[in-house]
Amino acid sequence: MWGFQLQQQQQQQRQQQQQVALQHQLAQLRQQRKWQQQQQQLIRQQQHQQQLVLQQQHNHRHSSSSSKTAAAAAAAAKQQQQQQASPGGAAAAVFSGESKEGEKQKEESPE
C-alpha cells in the first residue's frame, strides 16, 4: 500500500512541477509578445517622426541650416530605428509597407 501511495505522491509532484514550468513559459511568452508590441509601436512612432522630418525638410528646402538639421534628425531616427527593431517588428513593418504598395498598384491599374 505504501509503495502505491509513494508512486501517487511522486506523480503529483511531477505534474505540479510541469504545471509550474508551463506557467513560467506562458509568462515568458506573454512578456515577449508585450515587448514585440512595444517595439512595433516604437517603430510606427519613429516612422511617423521620420515622415514629419522629411516633410519639414521638403518645406524648408531653401533654408540650408534647417535642411541640414532635418537630414541629421532623419539619419539619427533611421539609425535608432534599425538598432531597436525586433525581428518580428521589422517583419511587420516590411509587411505593412508591402500591403500599402499593393493598394497603390491597384489604384493605378487602368481596370
N, C-alpha and C positions, 0 to 999 in steps of 0.2 A: 504493500500500500504506500509506504514511504517513497519508494522509487518512482511510483506514478505521480505522486504529488510534487516531487522534486522536478520531474520532467515538465509538468504543467507550469511550475514557477519559472523554470528556465525559458520555456516557450513564451510566457507572458513578458518576461524581461526582454527577450529578443524583439518581440513585437513592439514593446514600448520604445526600445532603442531605435528601431526602424522608423517609428512614428515621429520621434523627436528629430531624427535625421531628415525625414521628408519635410517636416515643418520648417526646419532650418533652411533646406534647399528652396522651399517655396518663398521664404522671406528674402533669400538672396535674389531669386528671380524677380520678385516684386521690386526690390531695390534697384536691380539692373534696369528694369523697364522704366522706373521713375527717372533714373539717370538718363536713359536714352531720350525720354520725352523732354527733359530739361535741355539736353544737347540740341534736339531738333528745334525747340523754342528759341534757343540762343542763336542757332544758325539762321532761323527766319528773321530774328531781330537784326542780326548783322547784315543779312542780305537787304533788308529794308533800309538800314542805315547807309549801306553802300549805294543803293539806288538814289537816296537823298543827296549823298555826296556827289555822285555823278551828275545828277540834275543841277545841283548848285554849281558844279564845275562848268556845265554847259551854259548856264545862265550868266555866269561871270567870266566867260572866256576871254574877254578883252582886258580884264584886270589880272595882270600876271601874278601878283602876290597871292590873290585868293585862289587862283587855279593851282598854284604850286602847293598851297596848303591843302586844297581839296584832293589833289593827286596823292599827297603824302598820307592823308587820312584814309583814302581808299586803299592804298597799298597796305597800310597798317591793319585796316579792318579785314582785308583779304588774308593777310598772314595770320592774324589771330583766328580767323575762321578755319583755316587749314590746320592749325595746331590743335584746335579744340574739337574738331569734327570727329564724332564716333563713327565706326564703320556703318552702323545702322542709320545714323543721322545723315551721313554723306550719301548713302544709297537712296534714302527717302528724298533728299534734296535733288539728286540727279533724276529720280523717277518723276517727281512733281514737275521738274523742268521739261522732261520729255513729253509729259502729257500736255503741257501748255503748248509745246511746239506742234504736237499733233492737232490741237484745236486750231492753231493759226493756219496750218496747211489745209484743214477742212474749209475754213472761211475763205481762203484764197482760191480754192479749186473752182473752176468755172461751172461745175454741175449745178 
